[in-house]
Amino acid sequence: MTNTTNSTDQTPINDSTLTSFDNIIINANLATFSAQYRFNIYSDSQQDSTPYGQLMNAAIGIKDGKIAWVGTHEQIKPHLTQYKNDQIKDVDGNWVTPGLIDCHTHIVYGGNRSNEFEARLQGASYQDIAAQGGGIVSTVSATRVANEEELFAQSEKRLLALIKEGVTSVEIKSGYGLDLETERKMLKVARALGDKHNIHVSTTYLAAHALPPEYKDNADDYIEQVCQWLPILHSEGLVDAVDGFCENIAFNAAQIKRVFEVARSLDLPVKLHSEQLSNIGASALVAEYQGLSSDHLEHLVEDDIKKMAASNTVAVLLPGAFYTLRDTKLPPIEALRKHQVNIAISTDCNPGTSPLTSLLLAMNMGCTLFYLTPEEVLAGATVHAAQALGLAKKGKIEVGYDADLALWDIARPADLAYQMGLNPIAGIMVQGKWRETV
């Protein structure tokens, strides 16, 4: 028996290993986003980093749904005769990235608010729309009356749009129920979507999203209900994380802290809608609880960025909402870079402020609106998005990670953020299995 060496990590690999994979990808260019392959987005030295952690003329061996080996095409070439044709995927020099991860969505909801979009264009204010029963109240009403089958059918279309662009993991929040029955219904639909379409769905409990009509002017009592519902839904296996909307039009830090204390008692990670409209200390709060992420962040200040850096909390930017609301207050990108806070990008797919079902377009917006680089936004939709969801084995091309991959017909990784409206997906692999892309 002879030994060969994976030149990318110097790990000895013997012939029996190189002939035991379930699937092989050959002739590939890889954007690994792995530090093992010198991905270091905050390095100023080309000697210390390689853009995208890229490997050229590479190959991947996949076993039991995991990445089992990463090396060169030449290393695996002598062993290809040991495999059946349908086990080998020759990608002819195209690019492979980790499967994309949409780490902040509200995909499950009932109804439609395009009428409000028209009304705003004709001069109606948010307050005018709300006074007429619109806004989040209209979505809550529509979501409450929809049964699970109706809610699934509406939401499935949005999920499929993401999958067709290479998304293999997605977070789905509750928060349009604002009562126990409907919050449960939303989370059950989210689980069912993941089961049917064989992708990873992280479910997030967001009952602290808005004040329902039946609790008008009684936010403290509503938060008490939110705290009581959480252990119930968690015991039913429906909750992976806990979120809240900490803002001057939503809930204050003291109220959110009550919810976070319950989450902590259940050993659930937390995250927060923070600093979208003002700064009332939300990011500092989520950092105090070692939160997975703080999201939106247009009004984030440097002191709180330091706290996020210390707690390893990801900054999730949502350019779709920024675009839809015609916001002009940019997130503090340079300060986030300065303190090396990892940045994720997401669609924020929701019916009111970001009816966006294209993570590729969100990446383009991240570049054109927030002045991020193509490498930053692609990292933000892979490795940093995985961190924002606490997914320890997703978001990288590295041995031991889940074989969730996207194959792209592109000349270079920057094309994914550069192009608008053209979907260059050429293949999607989930847990080591290729799936239909259309």
For each residue, the residues with C-beta under 8 A, 3 or more apart:
1: 14 15 16
2: 14 15
3: 12 13 14 15
4: 12 13 14 15 18 75
5: 10 11 12 13
6: 9 10 11 13 69 70 71 75
7: 10 71 72 75
8: 36 37 55 58 70 71 72
9: 6 36 37 70 399
10: 5 6 7
11: 5 6 399
12: 3 4 5
13: 3 4 5 6 17 18 69 71 75
14: 1 2 3 4 17 18
15: 1 2 3 4 18 19 79
16: 1 19 20
17: 13 14 20 61 68 69
18: 4 13 14 15 21 61 69 75 76 79
19: 15 16 79 82 83
20: 16 17 63
21: 18 24 61 62 63 68 69 83 87
22: 62 63 64 87 432
23: 61 62 87 88 89 403 429 432 433 434
24: 21 59 60 61 62 76 80 83 87 88 89
25: 28 59 60 62 89 91 96 405 407
26: 59 73 76 77 80 88 89 90 91
27: 57 59 73 90 91 92 93
28: 25 57 58 59 60 73 91 93 94 95 96
29: 54 55 56 57 58 93 94 95 96
30: 37 53 54 55 56 58 60 70 95 96 97 397
31: 52 53 54 95 96 97 98 378 397 413
32: 36 37 39 52 53 54 55 70 98 396 397 398
33: 39 52 53 97 98 378 379 382 383 395 396 397
34: 37 39 53 383 396 397 398
35: 38 39 40 53
36: 8 9 32 53 398
37: 8 9 30 32 34 50 53 54 55 70 398
38: 35 48 49 50 53
39: 32 33 34 35 49 50 52 53 379 383
40: 35 43 48 49
41: 49 375 376 379
42: 337 340
43: 40 48 49
44:
45: 48 49
46: 49
47:
48: 38 40 43 45
49: 38 39 40 41 43 45 46
50: 37 38 39 53 54
51: 54 375 413
52: 31 32 33 39 375 378 379 413
53: 30 31 32 33 34 35 36 37 38 39 50 397
54: 29 30 31 32 37 50 51 413
55: 8 29 30 32 37 58 70
56: 29 30
57: 27 28 29 72 73 74
58: 8 28 29 30 55 70 71 72 73
59: 24 25 26 27 28 69 70 71 72 73 75 76
60: 24 25 28 30 67 69 70 96 397 403 405
61: 17 18 21 23 24 67 68 69 70 71 76
62: 21 22 23 24 25 65 66 67 68 403 429 432
63: 20 21 22 66 68 432
64: 22 68 432
65: 62 402 403 431 432 433
66: 62 63 393 400 401 402 403 432
67: 60 61 62 70 397 398 399 400 401 402 403
68: 17 21 61 62 63 64 399
69: 6 13 17 18 21 59 60 61 399
70: 6 8 9 30 32 37 55 58 59 60 61 67 397 398 399
71: 6 7 8 13 58 59 61 75 76
72: 7 8 57 58 59 75 76
73: 26 27 28 57 58 59 76 77
74: 57 77
75: 4 6 7 13 18 59 71 72
76: 18 24 26 59 61 71 72 73 79 80
77: 26 73 74 80
78: 81
79: 15 18 19 76 82 83
80: 24 26 76 77 83 88
81: 78
82: 19 79
83: 19 21 24 79 80 87 88
84: 87 88
85: 88
86:
87: 21 22 23 24 83 84
88: 23 24 26 80 83 84 85
89: 23 24 25 26 407 427 434
90: 26 27
91: 25 26 27 28 94 96 407 426 427
92: 27
93: 27 28 29
94: 28 29 91 407 408 409 410 426
95: 28 29 30 31 407 408 410 412 413
96: 25 28 29 30 31 60 91 397 405 406 407 408
97: 30 31 33 100 166 378 382 397 405 406 408 413 416
98: 31 32 33 101 382 383 386 394 395 396 397 401 404 405 406
99: 166 167 168 169 382 394 404 405 406 428 429 430
100: 97 165 166 167 168 169 359 381 382 385 406
101: 98 167 168 169 170 381 382 385 386 389 391 394 395
102: 105 162 167 169 170 171 346 347 349 359 381 385
103: 170 171 202 293 316 344 346 385 386 388 389
104: 171 173 293 295 316 318 344 346 347 348 388
105: 102 162 170 171 172 173 346 347 348 349 350
106: 109 172 173 175 176 206 348 349 350 351
107: 155 158 159 162 170 172 190 193 349
108: 143 151 155 172 173 174 176 186 189 190 193
109: 106 139 142 143 151 154 155 176 186 350 351
110: 139 142 143 144 145 146 150 151 154 176
111: 138 139 141 142 143 146 351
112: 115 142 351
113: 116 117 134 138 139 351 352 355
114: 117 118 355
115: 112 118 119 134
116: 113 119 120 124 129 134 135 138 352
117: 113 114 120 121 355
118: 114 115 121 122
119: 115 116 122 124 128 129 134
120: 116 117 123 124 125 126 129
121: 117 118
122: 118 119
123: 120
124: 116 119 120 128 129
125: 120 128 129
126: 120 129 130 135
127: 130 131
128: 119 124 125 131 132
129: 116 119 120 124 125 126 132 134 135
130: 126 127 133 134 135 137
131: 127 128
132: 128 129
133: 130 137 138 141
134: 113 115 116 119 129 130 137 138
135: 116 126 129 130 138 139 352
136: 139 140 176 209 210 352
137: 130 133 134 140 141 213
138: 111 113 116 133 134 135 141 142
139: 109 110 111 113 135 136 142 143 176 351 352
140: 136 137 143 144 176 177 178 182 210 212 213
141: 111 133 137 138 144 145
142: 109 110 111 112 138 139 145 146
143: 108 109 110 111 139 140 146 151 176 177 182 185 186
144: 110 140 141 177 179 182
145: 110 141 142
146: 110 111 142 143 150 151 154
147: 150 151
148: 151 152 185 188 189 192
149: 152 153
150: 110 146 147 153 154
151: 108 109 110 143 146 147 148 154 155 185 186 189
152: 148 149 155 156 189 192 193
153: 149 150 156 157
154: 109 110 146 150 151 157 158
155: 107 108 109 151 152 158 159 189 190 193
156: 152 153 159 160 193 196 197
157: 153 154 160 161
158: 107 154 155 161 162 349 357
159: 107 155 156 162 163 170 193 197
160: 156 157 163 164 197
161: 157 158 164 165 357 358
162: 102 105 107 158 159 165 167 170 347 349 357 358 359
163: 159 160 166 167 168 197 199 428
164: 160 161 423 425 437 438
165: 100 161 162 358 359 360 423 425
166: 97 99 100 163 359 360 406 408 425 428
167: 99 100 101 102 162 163 170 199 359
168: 99 100 101 163 199 200 394 404 405 406 428 429 430
169: 99 100 101 102 199 200 201 202 385 386 389 391 394 404
170: 101 102 103 105 107 159 162 167 194 199 200 201 202
171: 102 103 104 105 201 202 203 204 241 346 389
172: 105 106 107 108 190 193 201 202 203 204
173: 104 105 106 108 203 204 205 206 209 243
174: 108 177 183 186 187 190 203 204 205 206 207 209
175: 106 178 183 186 206 207 208 209 210 243 245
176: 106 108 109 110 136 139 140 143 182 186 209
177: 140 143 144 174 180 181 182 183 184 185 186 207
178: 140 175 182 183 207 209 210 211 212 222
179: 144 182 183 212
180: 177 183 184 225 229 232 233
181: 177 184 185
182: 140 143 144 176 177 178 179 185 186
183: 174 175 177 178 179 180 186 187 205 207 229 233
184: 177 180 181 187 188 233 236 238
185: 143 148 151 177 181 182 188 189
186: 108 109 143 151 174 175 176 177 182 183 189 190
187: 174 183 184 190 191 203 205 233 238 239
188: 148 184 185 191 192 238
189: 108 148 151 152 155 185 186 192 193
190: 107 108 155 172 174 186 187 193 194 201 203
191: 187 188 194 195 201 203 238
192: 148 152 188 189 195 196
193: 107 108 152 155 156 159 172 189 190 196 197 201
194: 170 190 191 197 198 199 200 201
195: 191 192 198
196: 156 192 193
197: 156 159 160 163 193 194
198: 194 195 430 431 435
199: 163 167 168 169 170 194 430
200: 168 169 170 194 391 394 404
201: 169 170 171 172 190 191 193 194
202: 103 169 170 171 172 240 241 389 390 391
203: 171 172 173 174 187 190 191 238 239 240 241
204: 171 172 173 174 239 240 241 242 243 271
205: 173 174 183 187 230 233 234 238 239 241 242 243 268
206: 106 173 174 175 209 242 243 244 245
207: 174 175 177 178 183 225 226 229 230
208: 175 223 226 243 244 245 250 251 255 256 259
209: 136 173 174 175 176 178 206 243 244 245 250
210: 136 140 175 178 245 250
211: 178 215 216 218 219 222 250
212: 140 178 179 215 222
213: 137 140 216
214:
215: 211 212 218 219 221 222 225
216: 211 213
217:
218: 211 215 221 222
219: 211 215 222 223 251 255
220: 223 224 255
221: 215 218 224 225
222: 178 211 212 215 218 219 225 226
223: 208 219 220 226 227 251 255 258 259
224: 220 221 227 228 258
225: 180 207 215 221 222 228 229
226: 207 208 222 223 229 230 259
227: 223 224 230 258 259 262
228: 224 225 231 232
229: 180 183 207 225 226 232 233
230: 205 207 226 227 233 234 239 242 259 262 263 266 268
231: 228 234 235 262 266
232: 180 228 229 235 236
233: 180 183 184 187 205 229 230 236 238 239
234: 205 230 231 237 238 239 266 268
235: 231 232
236: 184 232 233
237: 234
238: 184 187 188 191 203 205 233 234
239: 187 203 204 205 230 233 234 242 268
240: 202 203 204 268 269 390
241: 171 202 203 204 205 268 269 270 271 292 389 390
242: 204 205 206 230 239 259 260 262 263 268 269 270 271
243: 173 175 204 205 206 208 209 270 271 272 273
244: 206 208 209 250 251 256 259 260 270 272 273
245: 175 206 208 209 210 250 251 272 273
246: 250 251 252 253 256 272 273 274 280 281 282 285
247: 250 251 273 274 276 277 278 280 282
248: 277 278 280
249: 277
250: 208 209 210 211 244 245 246 247 273
251: 208 219 223 244 245 246 247 255 256
252: 246 255 256 280
253: 246 256 257 280 281 282 285
254: 257 258
255: 208 219 220 223 251 252 258 259
256: 208 244 246 251 252 253 259 260 272 282 285
257: 253 254 260 261 285
258: 223 224 227 254 255 261 262
259: 208 223 226 227 230 242 244 255 256 262 263
260: 242 244 256 257 263 264 270 285 286 289
261: 257 258 264 265
262: 227 230 231 242 258 259 265 266
263: 230 242 259 260 266 268 269 270 289
264: 260 261 267 268 270 289
265: 261 262
266: 230 231 234 262 263
267: 264
268: 205 230 234 239 240 241 242 263 264
269: 240 241 242 263 291 292 390
270: 241 242 243 244 260 263 264 286 289 291 292
271: 204 241 242 243 286 291 292 293 294 295 316 388
272: 243 244 245 246 256 282 283 285 286 291 293 294 295
273: 243 244 245 246 247 250 276 282 295 296
274: 246 247 282 283 286 294 295 296 297 300
275: 278 279 282 283 294 296 297 298 299 300 304
276: 247 273 296 297 298 299 321
277: 247 248 249 298 299
278: 247 248 275 299
279: 275 282 299 300 301 304
280: 246 247 248 252 253
281: 246 253 284 285 304
282: 246 247 253 256 272 273 274 275 279 285 286 294
283: 272 274 275 286 287 294 297 300 304 305 307 308 313
284: 281 287 288 303 304 307
285: 246 253 256 257 260 272 281 282 288 289
286: 260 270 271 272 274 282 283 289 291 293 294 308 313
287: 283 284 290 291 294 304 307 308 310 311 313
288: 284 285 307 311
289: 260 263 264 270 285 286
290: 287 311 312 313
291: 269 270 271 272 286 287 294 311 313
292: 241 269 270 271 313 314 387 388 389 390
293: 103 104 271 272 286 313 314 315 316 344 388
294: 271 272 274 275 282 283 286 287 291 297 300 308 313 314 315 316
295: 104 271 272 273 274 315 316 317 318 346 348
296: 273 274 275 276 316 317 318 321 331
297: 274 275 276 283 294 300 315 316 317 331 332
298: 275 276 277 322 327 329 330 331
299: 275 276 277 278 279 329
300: 274 275 279 283 294 297 304 305 315 331 332 335 336
301: 279 304 305 332
302: 305 306 332 335 339
303: 284 306 307
304: 275 279 281 283 284 287 300 301 307 308
305: 283 300 301 302 308 309 315 332 335 336 338 339 341
306: 302 303 309 310 339
307: 283 284 287 288 303 304 310 311 313
308: 283 286 287 294 304 305 311 313 315 339 341
309: 305 306 312 313 339 340 341
310: 287 306 307
311: 287 288 290 291 307 308
312: 290 309 342 387
313: 283 286 287 290 291 292 293 294 307 308 309 341
314: 292 293 294 341 342 343 344 384 387 388
315: 293 294 295 297 300 305 308 331 336 341 342 343 344
316: 103 104 271 293 294 295 296 297 343 344 345 346 385 388
317: 295 296 297 331 343 344 345 346 366 370 372 380
318: 104 295 296 321 322 345 346 347 348 354 362
319: 322 323 345 362 365 366 369 370
320: 323 324 347 348 349 353 354 356 361 362 365
321: 276 296 318 324 325 327 348 350 353 354
322: 298 318 319 325 327 365 369 370
323: 319 320 326 327 354 365 369
324: 320 321 353 354 355 356
325: 321 322 353
326: 323
327: 298 321 322 323
328:
329: 298 299
330: 298 333 369 370 371
331: 296 297 298 300 315 317 336 370
332: 297 300 301 302 305 335 336
333: 330 336 337 343 370 371 372
334: 337 338
335: 300 302 305 332 338 339
336: 300 305 315 331 332 333 339 341 343
337: 42 333 334 340 341
338: 305 334 335
339: 302 305 306 308 309 335 336
340: 42 309 337
341: 305 308 309 313 314 315 336 337
342: 312 314 315 379 384 387
343: 314 315 316 317 333 336 372 376 379 380 384
344: 103 104 293 314 315 316 317 380 381 384 385 387 388
345: 316 317 318 319 359 362 363 366 372 377 380 381 385
346: 102 103 104 105 171 295 316 317 318 359 362 381 385
347: 102 104 105 162 318 320 354 356 357 358 359 362
348: 104 105 106 295 318 320 321 353 354 356
349: 102 105 106 107 158 162 320 354 355 356 357
350: 105 106 109 321 353 354 355
351: 106 109 111 112 113 139 355
352: 113 116 135 136 139 355
353: 320 321 324 325 348 350
354: 318 320 321 323 324 347 348 349 350
355: 113 114 117 324 349 350 351 352
356: 320 324 347 348 349 361 362
357: 158 161 162 347 349
358: 161 162 165 347 361 362
359: 100 102 162 165 166 167 345 346 347 362 363 381
360: 165 166 363 364 416 417 419 423
361: 320 356 358 364 365 420
362: 318 319 320 345 346 347 356 358 359 365 366 377 381
363: 345 359 360 366 367 374 377 378 380 381 416 417
364: 360 361 367 368 377 417 418 419 420
365: 319 320 322 323 361 362 368 369 370
366: 317 319 345 362 363 369 370 372 376 377 380 417
367: 363 364 370 371 372 373 374 377 417
368: 364 365
369: 319 322 323 330 365 366
370: 317 319 322 330 331 333 365 366 367
371: 330 333 367
372: 317 333 343 345 366 367 376 377 380
373: 367 376 377
374: 363 367 377 378 413 414 416 417 418
375: 41 51 52 378 379 413 414
376: 41 343 366 372 373 379 380
377: 345 362 363 364 366 367 372 373 374 380 381 417
378: 31 33 52 97 363 374 375 381 382 413 416 417
379: 33 39 41 52 342 343 375 376 382 383 384
380: 317 343 344 345 363 366 372 376 377 384 385
381: 100 101 102 344 345 346 359 362 363 377 378 385
382: 33 97 98 99 100 101 378 379 385 386 395 396
383: 33 34 39 98 379 386 387 395 396
384: 314 342 343 344 379 380 387 388 395
385: 100 101 102 103 169 316 344 345 346 380 381 382 388 389 395
386: 98 101 103 169 382 383 389 391 392 394 395 396
387: 292 312 314 342 344 383 384 390 391 395
388: 103 104 271 292 293 314 316 344 384 385
389: 101 103 169 171 202 241 292 385 386
390: 202 240 241 269 292 387
391: 101 169 200 202 386 387 394 395
392: 386
393: 66 400 401 402
394: 98 99 101 168 169 200 386 391 401 402 404
395: 33 98 101 382 383 384 385 386 387 391 401
396: 32 33 34 98 382 383 386 401
397: 30 31 32 33 34 53 60 67 70 96 97 98 401 405
398: 32 34 36 37 67 70 401
399: 9 11 67 68 69 70
400: 66 67 393
401: 66 67 98 393 394 395 396 397 398
402: 65 66 67 393 394 431
403: 23 60 62 65 66 67 429 431 432
404: 98 99 168 169 200 394 429 430 431
405: 25 60 96 97 98 99 168 397 428 429
406: 96 97 98 99 100 166 168 425 427 428 429
407: 25 89 91 94 95 96 425 426 427 428 429
408: 94 95 96 97 166 415 416 424 425 426
409: 94 424 425 426
410: 94 95 413 415 416 424
411: 415
412: 95 415
413: 31 51 52 54 95 97 374 375 378 410 416
414: 374 375 417 418
415: 408 410 411 412 418 419 424
416: 97 360 363 374 378 408 410 413 419 424
417: 360 363 364 366 367 374 377 378 414
418: 364 374 414 415
419: 360 364 415 416 422 424
420: 361 364
421:
422: 419
423: 164 165 360
424: 408 409 410 415 416 419
425: 164 165 166 406 407 408 409 428 437
426: 91 94 407 408 409 437
427: 89 91 406 407 434 437
428: 99 163 166 168 405 406 407 425 434 435 437
429: 23 62 99 168 403 404 405 406 407 432 433 434 435
430: 99 168 198 199 404 433 435
431: 65 198 402 403 404
432: 22 23 62 63 64 65 66 403 429
433: 23 65 429 430
434: 23 89 427 428 429
435: 198 428 429 430
436:
437: 164 425 426 427 428
438: 164
